[in-house]
């Protein structure tokens, strides 16, 4: 399992994301803290097992992805968009599958893989 999330210590990324939501700064930071706590729990549960890697990014992304079986014919990707001032429950989602949406699936899988590779290169430079 690979997880990439906004670096909670990157003030510039956080400040860029807050205006995109309809949340107050306090609500946004609270949501970030809850997500961080959940990620910590996942890492603790996976401790000692192979297959979990977490990377953080220091930029503002307007898309988030959940990719399942990305290299299989049964692959699926959920793309969540973050348009300007849309509250979290109203964010638009795209559901693409390798079988039914091969062009978009390939495109979004490439975006996911590119982000992951760039974060790995960034990590190596740090």
N, C-alpha and C positions, 0 to 999 in steps of 0.2 A: 504494500500500500504506500502510495506516495502522496504527501500532503504539502501543498504550498500555500502559505498564508501571508498576509501583510505583517511586516515586522512591527510589533507593538511598540518598539523603542524608536521607530523612525517617525519623528514628529512631522516632517514634511509630508509623508504619505498619509498619516492620520488626518492632518489638517486639510489635505486635498480631498479626502473621502467624506468628511463631515458635511460639507455643503451639498454633496450629491444626495444625501439622505434627507428625510424630513424629520430627523431626530435632532434633539438638542445635543450639544457637546457631551453633556453628562450621560444622556441615554446611549449615545454612540460609544463612549468610553466604557460604559457598563456592559454593553453588548460585546465589545472587544475583550473585556475581562472574562466574561462568561465563556466566550469562544476559547480563550487561552486556558481557562480551567478545564474545559472539555478536552482540549488537545493534550494537556498534561495527564489527564486520566487515561486517555487512549494510549499515550506513551508508557505509562506505568503498567497498564494491562498487557501491553506488548513487550514489556521488558524481558530480555533474554530470548525473545523470538526474533527470527530474521524476517525481513520483509516490510518493515516500516521505516520510512525515511521522511523527515520533515525539513523543508527549506522555507526560508522567509524571503520576501521581496520588499524592496524599498521604493516602490513606485505606486502610483494610483492606477488600479485596473478597473475597467468598467464592465468586465465580464468575469464570471467565475464558472468553473467547470467541475463536473463530476463525470469521470470517465470510468466505465466498467468494461473489462475485457476488450480494451482498445485495439488489440491486435488479433482479435478473433472475428469470424464472420457473424457472431452473435453480439458484437460490441454495441454499446450504447453510450451516448454522451448527453448529459443535461447541461445546457448553457443557460446561465442566469445573467440577465443584463441589468446594469445599474444606470438607468437613465437619470437625468437631472431631477432631483427632488421627488423621488418616488419612494414611498415608505416600504420597508422590507416585505410586508405581505403582498404588495401589489407589483413587485418586480416581475417583468415578463420572463418567461422560461421557454426555451426551445428544447424539444426532445428529438434527438436524431439517432438513427440506428444505421449500422453498416449495411444492413439488408435493404431498408426502405429509403434511405437518404445517403447513398454512397458518396456523392460529391461533397455534401456538407459535412458528413462524418469524417471524410479524409481531411477536409480543410480544418475542422476544429481539432481533430487528433493531432495534426501538424502544429497547430497553435499551442496545444498542451505540451507536446514534446519539445517545442522550441523554448517555451518558458522554462521548462524543467532543465533543459540543457544550459540555458543562460544563467539560471540560478546556481547550477553546479559550477560553471566557470567563474561566476562572481564569488562563490564560496572559496574556490581555489586561490583567488587573488587576495582574499582577506587575510 
